[in-house]
């Protein structure tokens, strides 16, 4: 289910598919083990290895259905040298990779944060599918080491609009970095 970063991290280059279901699609990323306190499970991502990186996953969708993507955001404070504002873009495109279904920009200030106290914050956005699949991408906006961190990615399909709050079958798909994808009621 992917290399075990152990108590450190593993840098994955553009094109890497080592994390089940995910592909590095820009720059490089750090696949984090227990080097910091993850928000969920035992692994997470720093979207910067040495340069700005991005990861993507193709997800199965139903045309016309509205989906909510929820994830936890923090930033890699390093060992006091990575402090500052981290920038992240979360986007969804149609299966062709060019039709934009959602683009959302987020920031996270790591000032005062530590590897033991990352300050994870839950974020979410919605999109309406235009076909049987879509591409979910998380991209760093910082071109250096110590980038934005993500964990605990979930996808919830609703039957109506996002405002209806009616979940499809009550299932939320977790697109976990721990090598598992689970449906939870």
Buried (B, 14 or more C-beta within 10 A) or exposed (E): EBBEBEEEBBBBEBEBEBBBBBBBBBBBBBBBBBBBBBBBBBBBBBBBBBBBBBBBBBBEBBEEBBBBBBBBBBBBBBEEEBBBEBBBBBBBBBBEEEEEBBBBEBEBEBEEBBBEEBBBEEBEBBBBBBBEBBBBBBBBBBEEBBBBBBBBBBBBBBEEEBEEEEBBEEEBBBBBBBBEEEEEE
